[in-house]
């Protein structure tokens, strides 16, 4: 009989912290506050209690921006939790200054019953105040509870049928694709639209946002519409699906009223989409000068499948003022790509752990030469999910980064922690 292995508490703690995300950062920050509690306040804005239609992404961004001006002025930190609540911690800020920011938020959500409760003497349901010097233990207990709830939520999500292991999902077939496309035409894709920041990192300074990639989360789309199908199992059926998604994304961007993505963003499109009526309508809807801040990302497989169509689409985009990025480049294909001859403005290189192995072999010289030829400021190192990935890119002089590690650094407002010197 095999001996039962006892769980490793440290390993479990690490796994829990990874699953908790921003809540883990808040818990760590709160524990460090115990050493410097003097003159500090923490304010929790309970946006999770608002009605769902008042908790859309643009509402939450406006709410966070309301406190942005106070961050540097009062040595502040902002945390936007997964449940939409906002935690603002500051030092030496007067009650009047903070209350003014909270009142602006109440005005923003004035049509919500929660924000209107001020007149009924129930202000604590919208905002909770903590004097860290006096109420530290109460604040820590609340943060620990939020952290535990998020860990449990992630574990529940991992256990439901929509998160079946890859091998337990059925492969796509033409009939299932037709059903999925029909659902996409009717569905509101707002809840599966995502944005991820691309940042510039210079020296050991904190990441500086440059633009955002706007995209549809395929796993979230699958979980919402076809949880028991592996919708990316067949390359060509998936390619057909992305063409329909392109059109929906362009339609949503045409109707977009969110100033956060009125400019300075990238979208990944099929070449066939660029030659469609839907793209022409999108192009005509843009404000003057916006095209110069928009980057169109093209897949390398799509580009090499029809070089003639790529050249035509590229020239059209450049003439209209867009910038063009080649997406999905690996460490191997980078050595074969001549960015300037292809007329590309940017190349998106996907990080993989085996790249670090190149540092210990003679392959690093070839790789470094490829980076120099493409241009260190013209490469985006994407899928940077670890500190190792960022440090590798910085060691080669790459300046643009994208990935979960960058998101983690930016989650703590004010640019996040500074990076280690290389």
Secondary structure, DSSP 8 states (H G I E B T S, - for coil): --------HHHHHHHHHHHHTHHHHHHHHHHHHTT--TTEEEEEE-GGGS-GGG-SHHHHHHHHHHHHHHHHHTT-EEEE-TTS-EEEEEES--HHHHHHHHHHHHHHTTTSHHHHGGGGT-GGGTEEEEEHHHHHHHHHHHHHHHHHHHHHHHHHHHHSGGG--GGGSEE--HHHHHHHHHHHHHS-GGGGEEEEEEEE--TTS--EEEEEEEEE-HHHHHHHH-TTEETTSSHHHHHHHHHHHHHHHHHHHHT---GGGSSSEEEE--HHHHTSHHHHHHHHHS-TT-GGGEEEEEEHHHHHH-HHHHHHHHHHHHHHT-EEEEEEE-HHHHTT--TTTTT-SEEEEE--THHHHGGGSTHHHHHHHHHHHH-GGGEEEE---SHHHHHHHHHTT--EE-SHHHHHHHHSTTT-S-----
